[in-house]
Amino acid sequence: MNVPALLIGLGAALLLLLAGYLAGLRRGSSERTRLRGVAEQQAAILQHWKQSNASALDNDRTLKSTIEQVLAPLVERERLSVDLARVGSAGQRRDLSPLLEQVARVGNFGSILLSNEDGLVVAAAGRAPDFDAMAAATARLTGAADQFAANRGGALAVVVRDAADSTTLCRLFTTHGQTMALTATSNDTRLTAVALDPALAKIETALAAQVAG
């Protein structure tokens, strides 16, 4: 074999190797570009999933907060009803004031007054400037309410909200033929007309013991 032919053969071989190398580079670059595109697409999908879940979580929290705000008055009313029903009394006349003190503490009332239809104090607890004046005002208030509701069987309760944003609740009930008023004051504007009802049974028991004694 002569030298020129050998050189031509070596050159051709080198060209083939170089062409294969370049082709491999092009394929490798194309594959890397494809993989980079796949990775970017997956990252975009993951980011979208995170944002969607974060939005859903925020919506869930907002919904939960709204439900809690709507149910809060109902939950508080139920709690107060259960707690007032549990106040204790030995059924003795001398236990009326301690009983009212329990009612005031459990219900978080500023003052609580038990008075008769003549506007006289029977028992009281808590803080009030003048329970005698409060009893007289209660008699006038409940008397007017009873006249207002005369065609519908009479008044059972009166709720007054004043300019100081406090609430006064007067609950009327009859025991042994006499109309009584249980009046409570509170800073809770959610106080309802039936808030004192769970405590009436214990108070009536104590009043019955007074009559029997």
C-alpha positions in Angstrom: 0.0 0.0 0.0 1.5 3.4 -1.0 1.7 6.3 1.4 -0.9 8.6 -0.3 -3.6 5.9 -0.1 -2.8 5.3 3.5 -3.1 9.0 4.3 -6.4 9.2 2.4 -7.8 6.3 4.4 -6.7 7.8 7.7 -8.3 11.1 6.8 -11.5 9.5 5.8 -11.6 7.6 9.1 -11.0 10.8 11.1 -13.8 12.6 9.2 -16.2 9.7 10.0 -15.2 9.9 13.7 -15.6 13.7 13.7 -19.0 13.4 12.0 -20.2 10.9 14.6 -19.0 13.0 17.5 -20.7 16.1 16.1 -23.9 14.1 15.6 -23.7 12.8 19.2 -23.3 16.4 20.4 -26.3 17.5 18.5 -28.4 14.6 19.8 -27.1 15.3 23.4 -28.0 18.9 23.2 -31.4 18.1 21.8 -32.1 15.7 24.6 -30.9 18.1 27.2 -33.2 20.7 25.8 -36.1 18.3 25.9 -35.4 17.3 29.5 -35.1 20.9 30.5 -38.5 21.6 28.9 -40.0 18.6 30.8 -38.5 19.8 34.1 -39.8 23.4 33.5 -43.3 22.0 32.7 -43.3 19.8 35.8 -42.2 22.8 37.9 -45.0 25.0 36.5 -47.5 22.2 37.2 -46.2 21.9 40.8 -46.4 25.7 41.3 -49.9 25.8 40.0 -50.9 22.9 42.4 -49.4 24.7 45.3 -51.2 28.0 44.5 -54.5 26.2 44.0 -54.2 24.3 47.3 -53.2 27.6 49.1 -56.3 29.3 47.7 -58.5 26.3 48.7 -57.0 26.4 52.2 -57.7 30.1 52.5 -61.2 29.5 51.3 -61.7 26.7 53.9 -60.3 29.0 56.7 -62.6 31.8 55.6 -65.6 29.5 55.5 -64.7 28.0 58.9 -64.4 31.5 60.4 -67.8 32.6 59.0 -69.5 29.5 60.3 -68.0 30.1 63.8 -69.2 33.7 63.8 -72.7 32.6 62.8 -72.9 29.9 65.4 -71.2 31.8 68.2 -74.5 33.3 69.6 -76.2 29.9 69.5 -73.3 28.2 71.2 -73.1 30.9 73.9 -76.9 30.7 74.5 -76.7 26.9 74.9 -73.8 27.2 77.2 -75.6 29.8 79.4 -78.7 27.6 79.4 -76.9 24.6 80.6 -74.9 26.5 83.2 -77.9 28.2 84.6 -79.8 25.0 84.8 -77.0 23.6 87.1 -77.1 26.3 89.7 -77.9 24.8 93.1 -80.5 25.6 95.7 -81.5 23.9 99.0 -85.0 25.2 98.5 -84.9 27.5 101.6 -85.9 31.2 101.7 -82.5 32.2 103.0 -81.0 30.7 100.0 -82.6 33.1 97.5 -79.8 35.7 97.6 -77.0 33.1 97.3 -78.9 31.5 94.5 -79.2 34.9 92.7 -75.4 35.4 93.2 -74.8 32.1 91.5 -77.1 33.1 88.6 -75.2 36.4 88.3 -71.8 34.8 88.3 -72.7 32.0 85.8 -74.5 34.4 83.5 -71.9 37.2 83.9 -74.7 39.6 84.8 -73.8 42.9 86.3 -76.8 42.8 88.6 -79.9 40.5 89.1 -83.1 41.4 90.9 -86.1 39.4 92.0 -89.1 41.7 92.6 -92.8 41.4 93.0 -95.6 43.1 91.0 -95.8 45.9 93.6 -92.3 46.9 92.7 -90.7 45.7 96.0 -87.3 43.9 96.2 -87.5 40.2 97.2 -83.8 39.4 96.7 -80.9 40.8 94.8 -77.3 40.2 93.9 -74.5 42.0 92.0 -73.9 45.7 91.5 -76.7 48.2 91.1 -76.9 51.9 92.2 -80.3 51.4 93.8 -82.2 48.0 93.8 -85.3 49.7 95.2 -85.4 52.1 92.3 -84.7 49.3 89.9 -87.6 47.2 91.3 -90.0 50.2 91.0 -88.9 50.8 87.4 -89.2 47.1 86.6 -92.8 47.1 87.8 -93.7 50.1 85.6 -91.9 48.6 82.6 -93.4 45.1 82.9 -96.8 46.6 83.6 -96.7 48.6 80.4 -95.5 45.5 78.5 -98.2 43.4 79.9 -100.8 45.9 78.8 -99.2 46.0 75.3 -99.5 42.2 75.0 -102.8 41.8 76.8 -104.6 40.6 73.7 -101.9 37.9 73.2 -101.9 36.4 76.7 -99.7 39.0 78.4 -96.0 39.7 78.3 -93.4 37.0 79.3 -90.2 39.0 78.9 -89.0 42.5 78.1 -85.5 43.2 76.7 -84.1 46.7 76.8 -80.9 47.9 75.1 -79.8 51.3 76.2 -77.5 54.0 74.8 -74.6 52.7 76.9 -74.8 49.4 74.8 -75.9 47.4 77.8 -78.9 45.1 78.0 -81.6 44.7 80.7 -83.8 41.6 80.6 -87.0 41.3 82.7 -88.5 37.8 82.8 -92.0 37.6 84.2 -93.4 34.5 85.8 -96.3 33.6 88.2 -96.0 31.6 91.3 -98.7 31.1 93.9 -100.9 33.6 92.2 -98.4 36.4 92.3 -96.6 37.9 89.4 -92.8 38.1 89.9 -90.1 39.7 87.8 -86.5 38.4 87.5 -84.4 41.2 86.1 -80.8 41.0 85.0 -78.4 43.6 83.5 -75.6 42.6 81.1 -73.0 44.1 78.8 -73.7 41.2 76.4 -75.9 42.6 73.6 -76.7 39.0 72.5 -78.8 38.4 75.6 -82.2 37.0 74.5 -85.6 37.0 76.1 -85.3 33.3 77.2 -81.8 33.6 78.7 -83.1 33.5 82.3 -85.6 30.7 81.8 -83.3 27.8 83.0 -82.9 29.5 86.4 -86.7 30.0 87.0 -87.3 26.5 88.3 -84.8 26.9 91.1 -86.1 30.3 92.0 -89.7 29.1 92.1 -88.6 26.2 94.3 -87.0 28.6 96.8 -90.1 30.9 96.7 -92.4 27.9 97.4 -90.2 27.0 100.4 -90.8 30.6 101.6 -94.6 30.2 101.3 -94.5 26.8 103.0 -92.3 28.1 105.8 
